[in-house]
Amino acid sequence: MSISFIQIIQMLVSLSLLVVIHEMGHFLFARLFGVRVERFSLFFGKPILRFKPKRSETEYVVGWLPFGGYVELSGMIDESLNLEQMKQPPQPWEFRTKPAWQRLIIMIGGVCFNLIFACFIYAMILFKWGDTYTPLDNCKYGMEFNERAEAMGFRDGDVLVSADGEAFERYGADMLRTLTEASEVTVLRNGAEVKLTMPEERSMLDFNKDVQPFISFYEPMVIDSVIPSSGAAQAGLMSGDHVVSINGTVANTWTTFTTALKQLLQKEQEGEIVNHDITLVYTRDGVADTVVVPTDASFRVGVTIVPSYSSVNKKYGFFASIPAGVSYGWNTLVGYVSDFKYIFTKEGATSLGGFATIGSLFPSLWNWLTFWTMTAFISIILAFMNILPIPALDGGHLLFLIFEMITGRTPSDKFMEYAQYTGMIILFGLMIYANFNDILRLFF
């Protein structure tokens, strides 16, 4: 896994924006209820930039460690760990002197702002670019499945119809998620509906770990064009040629063709010596022939095909985009929460990634649609992760506030101090583990 400078810039801009939005939620509700904000910090660590407006109680700073941020509230044990202030007599402008319901709203302010911001981004994406997707019934040759899917009963050419009686609409992550949760899937096979009973053991991790996709559009590997000066051009391949195999591996569809090349690249990355001159079998006007095709460093051959399916773009007016954006944001949150359970599996834990993984989600060339789509998705993730009942996160503070509201008992300052230390150790431990996974992927 590698990450370019443009990807790093996009990641830093996106995360910085989301941290400011999150902390602004805490800041505005704190000021609404008369709580003094001592510091508004983007990132952690010793400040490298600081600014305090005249007649303002708040100092605005940028830390040196690009990981999160915080607002320091008077009278609260938080990331700043200002314990000396807690030894002084309580003041009316302090967080600890406010009613529990006000403190609760202040604490959920960041999460709410992240969710609202994500929905706003999705709404503006729909307004400007519309919703582009590929309908599952818009496939001339049906779908193609890998060995794992075939073991479940799927066959190449099947068209997905419904899952537990609910019709499939579009190709994408929601489709895969539905396939992991459904008990029965109906497909259209040779003009007749066939019902498949799904096995009990399925997961998105299983679906995504194979080199060949679990499901893809069935596209015969018929060459449409050959890139000049490419290996394919040197070998004499032409438009209309139908590829049959690569190095003896079946490659008669676009998916099996690209999968065969990915497997060669994977072998090379694992340390095997792999010949970049591949043996390719094809047919031209019904006659089979074999050629040796030189490939580049990434095993690219230099041919393209024309997909037999087409995408549709649903346009939204400004006012229609707002509820559609909220719905899109909610579905994204539900999907992420559903997938979060995999974190507690062995494979899920090893799939955790740090800054390099986040950066790799952005394109190597700046693209505003992708940038805003990924920013909205990360905002959803930050909202959910912050609401988890872990000390030092908003969810941990909420847990203690709910306990206080139910029992009428306030946790002691010493308890909150230890809880804050514990939470920060957990969070930094997770950060180190996730970034260590990135290092392993980079070198092994």
VMD Tcl script that draws the C-alpha trace (Angstrom):
set ca {
  {0.00 0.00 0.00}
  {1.39 3.39 -1.02}
  {0.01 6.90 -0.60}
  {0.74 9.95 -2.72}
  {1.31 13.55 -1.66}
  {-2.09 14.56 -3.09}
  {-3.79 11.85 -1.03}
  {-2.02 13.06 2.13}
  {-3.16 16.64 1.48}
  {-6.75 15.53 0.92}
  {-6.72 13.47 4.10}
  {-5.31 16.33 6.21}
  {-7.79 18.85 4.79}
  {-10.70 16.46 5.30}
  {-9.76 15.46 8.87}
  {-8.98 19.05 9.86}
  {-12.35 20.21 8.59}
  {-14.19 17.40 10.41}
  {-12.35 18.03 13.69}
  {-13.27 21.72 13.53}
  {-16.91 20.84 12.81}
  {-17.00 18.34 15.69}
  {-15.42 20.65 18.23}
  {-17.60 23.53 17.02}
  {-20.61 21.48 18.13}
  {-19.24 21.31 21.68}
  {-18.15 24.97 21.55}
  {-21.49 26.45 20.44}
  {-23.61 24.50 22.92}
  {-21.14 25.33 25.70}
  {-21.44 29.02 24.92}
  {-25.24 28.69 24.62}
  {-25.41 27.46 28.21}
  {-22.87 29.97 29.53}
  {-19.89 27.62 29.91}
  {-16.52 29.28 29.42}
  {-14.33 27.72 26.72}
  {-10.67 28.10 27.67}
  {-9.18 26.65 24.48}
  {-10.28 25.48 21.03}
  {-7.57 23.17 19.70}
  {-7.11 21.58 16.30}
  {-4.86 18.56 16.88}
  {-3.04 17.62 20.09}
  {0.36 18.37 21.55}
  {2.23 21.58 22.16}
  {0.72 24.47 20.16}
  {2.59 25.48 17.03}
  {0.04 28.23 16.27}
  {-2.02 30.16 18.77}
  {-4.40 33.11 18.65}
  {-6.61 34.81 21.24}
  {-8.92 37.59 20.01}
  {-9.30 40.71 22.13}
  {-12.05 40.48 24.76}
  {-12.32 36.74 24.09}
  {-12.12 34.08 26.80}
  {-11.06 31.42 24.28}
  {-7.59 30.73 22.93}
  {-7.49 29.10 19.46}
  {-4.50 26.82 18.82}
  {-3.13 24.24 16.37}
  {-1.16 21.38 17.93}
  {1.79 19.55 16.40}
  {0.23 16.05 16.55}
  {-2.33 15.70 13.71}
  {-4.75 13.51 15.60}
  {-8.15 14.86 16.59}
  {-8.72 18.00 18.60}
  {-10.57 19.30 21.66}
  {-12.26 22.22 23.34}
  {-11.14 22.85 26.91}
  {-14.20 23.69 29.02}
  {-13.90 25.40 32.39}
  {-14.67 23.01 35.21}
  {-14.39 19.76 33.26}
  {-11.85 16.93 33.28}
  {-11.21 16.39 29.57}
  {-8.29 15.96 27.15}
  {-6.55 19.04 28.58}
  {-6.32 17.34 32.01}
  {-6.42 20.72 33.76}
  {-6.68 19.23 37.25}
  {-5.62 22.38 39.12}
  {-8.76 24.17 38.05}
  {-10.89 21.39 39.54}
  {-9.34 22.07 42.98}
  {-10.74 25.61 42.99}
  {-14.27 26.50 44.22}
  {-16.92 25.89 41.51}
  {-17.86 28.94 39.46}
  {-21.18 29.64 37.67}
  {-19.48 29.66 34.24}
  {-18.04 26.17 34.72}
  {-19.22 22.97 33.10}
  {-19.52 21.15 36.45}
  {-22.04 23.69 37.82}
  {-24.50 23.28 34.95}
  {-27.53 20.95 35.11}
  {-26.89 17.41 33.89}
  {-29.19 17.83 30.86}
  {-27.22 20.86 29.67}
  {-23.93 19.02 30.10}
  {-25.37 16.10 28.14}
  {-26.36 18.35 25.22}
  {-22.89 19.92 25.24}
  {-21.32 16.46 25.04}
  {-23.47 15.21 22.15}
  {-23.01 18.49 20.25}
  {-19.93 17.24 18.40}
  {-21.55 14.00 17.26}
  {-24.69 15.84 16.15}
  {-22.65 18.34 14.13}
  {-20.73 15.54 12.40}
  {-23.97 13.78 11.44}
  {-25.62 17.01 10.27}
  {-22.50 17.97 8.30}
  {-22.36 14.55 6.61}
  {-26.02 14.77 5.59}
  {-25.46 18.32 4.32}
  {-22.52 17.16 2.18}
  {-24.54 14.26 0.77}
  {-27.40 16.65 -0.03}
  {-25.09 19.04 -1.87}
  {-23.47 16.14 -3.75}
  {-26.91 15.02 -4.92}
  {-27.81 18.58 -5.86}
  {-24.63 19.22 -7.90}
  {-23.74 15.78 -9.29}
  {-26.91 13.74 -8.79}
  {-27.02 10.08 -7.78}
  {-25.18 7.85 -10.26}
  {-25.70 4.10 -9.91}
  {-25.99 0.93 -11.96}
  {-29.39 -0.83 -11.79}
  {-29.01 -4.57 -11.32}
  {-31.63 -5.27 -13.97}
  {-29.58 -3.24 -16.46}
  {-27.15 -6.05 -17.29}
  {-27.31 -7.75 -20.68}
  {-25.42 -10.89 -19.65}
  {-26.38 -11.07 -15.97}
  {-23.85 -11.33 -13.16}
  {-20.56 -13.18 -12.69}
  {-19.68 -14.95 -9.43}
  {-16.49 -16.25 -7.84}
  {-15.99 -19.74 -6.36}
  {-17.30 -18.71 -2.93}
  {-20.56 -17.46 -4.47}
  {-20.89 -20.54 -6.68}
  {-20.62 -22.72 -3.58}
  {-23.71 -20.90 -2.28}
  {-25.62 -21.81 -5.42}
  {-25.11 -18.77 -7.66}
  {-24.27 -19.33 -11.32}
  {-22.75 -17.04 -13.95}
  {-25.53 -15.28 -15.83}
  {-27.88 -15.10 -12.84}
  {-29.68 -11.81 -12.29}
  {-30.39 -10.83 -8.67}
  {-34.12 -10.32 -8.17}
  {-34.82 -10.09 -4.44}
  {-33.64 -11.01 -0.95}
  {-36.25 -12.21 1.55}
  {-38.90 -10.73 -0.72}
  {-37.26 -7.28 -1.00}
  {-36.28 -6.36 -4.55}
  {-32.66 -5.52 -5.40}
  {-32.20 -2.13 -7.00}
  {-28.54 -1.21 -7.48}
  {-25.05 -2.65 -7.55}
  {-22.86 -1.70 -4.59}
  {-22.01 -2.21 -0.92}
  {-25.67 -2.30 0.15}
  {-26.24 -5.18 -2.26}
  {-23.37 -7.16 -0.70}
  {-24.59 -6.35 2.81}
  {-28.05 -7.62 1.89}
  {-26.54 -10.87 0.61}
  {-24.80 -11.42 3.97}
  {-28.02 -10.93 5.93}
  {-30.72 -12.56 3.75}
  {-32.04 -16.06 4.39}
  {-33.27 -16.57 0.83}
  {-32.20 -14.93 -2.41}
  {-34.20 -15.10 -5.64}
  {-32.36 -14.96 -8.97}
  {-33.48 -15.03 -12.57}
  {-31.78 -17.97 -14.34}
  {-32.49 -18.82 -17.98}
  {-35.75 -16.86 -17.82}
  {-37.05 -18.60 -14.68}
  {-36.90 -17.54 -11.04}
  {-34.74 -19.72 -8.77}
  {-34.72 -19.45 -4.98}
  {-31.41 -19.99 -3.16}
  {-31.19 -20.73 0.54}
  {-28.23 -18.86 2.00}
  {-25.77 -20.56 4.38}
  {-25.67 -19.33 7.98}
  {-21.96 -18.40 8.01}
  {-21.43 -15.32 5.82}
  {-19.76 -11.98 6.28}
  {-18.66 -8.92 4.35}
  {-15.08 -9.81 5.28}
  {-15.43 -13.14 3.50}
  {-17.00 -11.49 0.48}
  {-14.22 -8.91 0.17}
  {-11.10 -10.99 0.83}
  {-11.04 -12.93 -2.45}
  {-9.02 -11.59 -5.39}
  {-11.95 -12.14 -7.74}
  {-15.01 -10.17 -6.61}
  {-17.85 -12.11 -5.01}
  {-20.20 -10.69 -7.64}
  {-19.65 -8.51 -10.70}
  {-21.28 -7.76 -14.03}
  {-20.71 -10.53 -16.57}
  {-18.69 -8.99 -19.40}
  {-17.24 -11.18 -22.17}
  {-13.56 -10.29 -22.66}
  {-13.97 -8.94 -26.17}
  {-11.38 -6.26 -26.91}
  {-12.83 -2.93 -28.00}
  {-9.61 -0.97 -28.41}
  {-5.86 -1.48 -28.09}
  {-3.69 1.25 -26.57}
  {-0.93 2.27 -29.03}
  {2.61 1.16 -28.08}
  {1.22 -1.13 -25.34}
  {2.11 -4.79 -24.94}
  {-1.16 -5.77 -26.58}
  {-0.32 -3.62 -29.63}
  {3.15 -5.16 -29.88}
  {1.61 -8.65 -29.77}
  {-0.78 -7.81 -32.60}
  {-4.05 -7.97 -30.68}
  {-6.97 -6.19 -32.36}
  {-10.44 -4.88 -31.69}
  {-12.93 -7.77 -31.68}
  {-10.47 -10.37 -30.38}
  {-11.98 -12.54 -27.64}
  {-9.48 -13.38 -24.87}
  {-9.68 -16.97 -23.62}
  {-6.89 -17.41 -21.06}
  {-3.75 -15.93 -19.49}
  {-0.88 -18.30 -18.65}
  {-3.36 -21.17 -18.73}
  {-5.82 -19.45 -16.38}
  {-9.34 -18.83 -17.67}
  {-9.72 -15.15 -18.57}
  {-12.71 -15.07 -20.94}
  {-14.54 -12.31 -19.04}
  {-13.40 -8.89 -17.91}
  {-13.50 -10.00 -14.26}
  {-11.49 -13.20 -14.75}
  {-9.09 -11.29 -17.05}
  {-8.34 -8.59 -14.47}
  {-8.29 -11.17 -11.65}
  {-5.62 -13.22 -13.45}
  {-3.44 -10.12 -13.79}
  {-4.01 -9.16 -10.14}
  {-2.92 -12.64 -9.06}
  {0.33 -12.25 -10.99}
  {0.96 -8.89 -9.32}
  {0.12 -10.38 -5.92}
  {2.62 -13.23 -6.44}
  {5.32 -10.71 -7.32}
  {4.53 -8.61 -4.24}
  {4.84 -11.77 -2.12}
  {8.39 -12.28 -3.36}
  {7.95 -14.70 -6.25}
  {9.82 -14.11 -9.51}
  {7.10 -13.58 -12.11}
  {7.63 -13.21 -15.85}
  {5.97 -10.05 -17.15}
  {5.67 -11.59 -20.62}
  {2.33 -13.40 -20.37}
  {1.01 -16.12 -22.67}
  {-2.43 -15.11 -23.90}
  {-4.87 -17.30 -25.85}
  {-7.56 -15.55 -27.90}
  {-9.97 -16.22 -30.77}
  {-10.39 -14.11 -33.89}
  {-13.23 -14.92 -36.29}
  {-13.65 -18.24 -34.51}
  {-9.97 -19.25 -34.89}
  {-7.86 -19.66 -31.74}
  {-4.30 -18.34 -31.53}
  {-1.64 -17.83 -28.86}
  {0.60 -14.78 -28.39}
  {3.15 -13.59 -25.86}
  {2.20 -10.17 -24.51}
  {4.74 -8.00 -22.61}
  {3.15 -6.14 -19.66}
  {4.28 -3.14 -17.62}
  {5.33 -3.08 -13.96}
  {1.68 -3.40 -12.85}
  {0.90 -6.20 -15.34}
  {-1.22 -3.92 -17.51}
  {-1.82 -5.33 -20.99}
  {-3.19 -2.23 -22.72}
  {-6.70 -3.16 -23.85}
  {-10.17 -1.83 -23.08}
  {-13.70 -3.14 -23.45}
  {-17.06 -1.43 -23.74}
  {-19.38 -2.41 -20.86}
  {-22.70 -3.89 -21.94}
  {-24.46 -2.24 -18.99}
  {-24.98 1.46 -18.32}
  {-25.38 3.61 -15.25}
  {-28.20 6.05 -14.60}
  {-28.00 9.46 -12.99}
  {-30.90 10.67 -10.86}
  {-31.01 14.47 -10.63}
  {-32.22 16.40 -7.56}
  {-33.39 19.96 -7.15}
  {-32.09 21.93 -4.17}
  {-35.05 21.28 -1.87}
  {-35.44 17.63 -2.95}
  {-31.73 17.03 -2.28}
  {-32.05 17.83 1.44}
  {-34.31 14.91 2.52}
  {-32.49 12.68 0.02}
  {-29.16 13.65 1.61}
  {-30.50 12.92 5.11}
  {-31.74 9.52 3.91}
  {-28.38 8.79 2.27}
  {-26.53 9.77 5.45}
  {-28.79 7.63 7.62}
  {-28.35 4.58 5.35}
  {-24.59 5.09 5.42}
  {-24.62 5.20 9.23}
  {-26.80 2.08 9.47}
  {-24.49 0.23 7.07}
  {-21.37 1.24 9.00}
  {-22.90 0.23 12.33}
  {-23.88 -3.12 10.80}
  {-20.31 -3.71 9.57}
  {-18.73 -2.59 12.86}
  {-19.31 -6.02 14.39}
  {-16.50 -7.40 12.23}
  {-14.00 -5.33 14.21}
  {-14.31 -7.89 17.02}
  {-13.21 -10.77 14.79}
  {-9.60 -11.77 14.16}
  {-9.76 -10.82 10.48}
  {-11.58 -7.59 11.28}
  {-8.96 -6.55 13.82}
  {-6.12 -7.13 11.35}
  {-7.99 -5.08 8.75}
  {-7.93 -1.96 10.94}
  {-5.92 0.82 9.38}
  {-4.44 4.14 10.40}
  {-3.62 7.33 8.55}
  {-2.19 5.54 5.51}
  {-5.39 3.52 5.11}
  {-7.52 6.66 5.41}
  {-5.31 8.48 2.92}
  {-5.54 5.61 0.42}
  {-9.32 6.10 0.29}
  {-8.78 9.38 -1.53}
  {-7.83 9.46 -5.25}
  {-4.25 10.16 -6.32}
  {-5.56 13.05 -8.44}
  {-7.75 15.66 -6.79}
  {-11.42 14.99 -7.47}
  {-14.01 17.13 -5.69}
  {-16.81 14.55 -5.91}
  {-14.66 11.84 -4.35}
  {-13.19 14.25 -1.79}
  {-16.60 15.33 -0.51}
  {-18.00 11.79 -0.64}
  {-15.12 10.48 1.47}
  {-15.30 13.48 3.84}
  {-19.00 12.79 4.47}
  {-18.29 9.09 5.06}
  {-15.45 9.83 7.50}
  {-17.74 12.31 9.29}
  {-20.23 9.47 9.80}
  {-17.43 7.26 11.15}
  {-16.23 9.98 13.55}
  {-19.75 10.52 14.84}
  {-20.25 6.82 15.54}
  {-16.80 6.23 17.03}
  {-17.15 9.25 19.33}
  {-20.45 8.00 20.73}
  {-18.93 4.69 21.85}
  {-18.91 4.38 25.68}
  {-15.13 4.66 25.99}
  {-13.67 7.03 28.61}
  {-12.13 10.15 27.00}
  {-14.61 9.94 24.12}
  {-17.92 11.79 24.11}
  {-19.69 8.48 24.65}
  {-17.75 7.89 27.86}
  {-18.77 11.28 29.24}
  {-22.37 10.58 28.18}
  {-22.30 7.27 30.05}
  {-21.26 8.99 33.26}
  {-23.84 11.76 32.77}
  {-26.64 9.24 32.24}
  {-25.49 7.43 35.39}
  {-25.66 10.74 37.25}
  {-29.13 11.57 35.90}
  {-30.49 8.14 36.89}
  {-28.86 7.77 40.32}
  {-28.43 11.42 41.31}
  {-24.78 10.64 42.16}
  {-21.90 12.49 40.52}
  {-18.68 10.50 39.88}
  {-15.79 11.93 41.88}
  {-13.09 14.07 40.27}
  {-10.52 11.38 41.05}
  {-12.66 8.74 39.28}
  {-13.08 11.01 36.24}
  {-9.34 11.67 36.20}
  {-8.52 7.94 36.17}
  {-11.24 7.33 33.58}
  {-9.77 10.03 31.35}
  {-6.28 8.54 31.62}
  {-7.65 5.06 30.90}
  {-9.56 6.24 27.87}
  {-6.59 8.10 26.44}
  {-4.40 5.02 26.86}
  {-7.01 2.92 25.04}
  {-7.32 5.45 22.22}
  {-3.59 5.91 21.73}
  {-3.16 2.13 21.90}
  {-5.73 1.67 19.13}
  {-4.08 4.41 17.07}
  {-0.66 2.77 17.41}
  {-2.12 -0.66 16.54}
  {-3.96 0.66 13.47}
  {-0.90 2.48 12.13}
  {1.28 -0.55 12.86}
  {-1.07 -2.53 10.60}
  {-0.41 0.05 7.89}
  {3.34 -0.45 8.30}
  {2.95 -4.23 8.01}
  {0.92 -3.81 4.79}
  {3.58 -1.46 3.42}
  {6.57 -3.76 3.95}
  {5.08 -7.27 4.03}
}
mol new
graphics top color blue
foreach p $ca { graphics top sphere $p radius 0.5 }
foreach p [lrange $ca 0 end-1] q [lrange $ca 1 end] { graphics top cylinder $p $q radius 0.2 }
display resetview
